[in-house]
């Protein structure tokens, strides 16, 4: 990750989502569960999402955008919006790794 900060104090520019629908894949007691979310904005370093599912700082999740359902992005939850604040229900996710859902190889016959 880049340590360069923009004038606003961010490492990279945020881009508002045109198609904000997506999913969060979360491990719950060794079972993966998929929850709907809204991707409010993104940058090369991560996402800001809104979800009814309760996340915790340090938790690893995967983001799957409805616009690109064959790719998932593994992220670390770095902040949670405080109850009663304008960011309640939101979380900041830092990109850890992009994951392709497609198999590594294909056979052609």
Secondary structure, DSSP 8 states (H G I E B T S, - for coil): ------TTS-SS--EE-SS-EEEEEEEETTEEEEEEEEEEEEETTEEEEE-SS---TT-EEEEEEGGGTTEEEEEEEEEE--TTSTTTTEEEEEEEEEEE-S-S-----
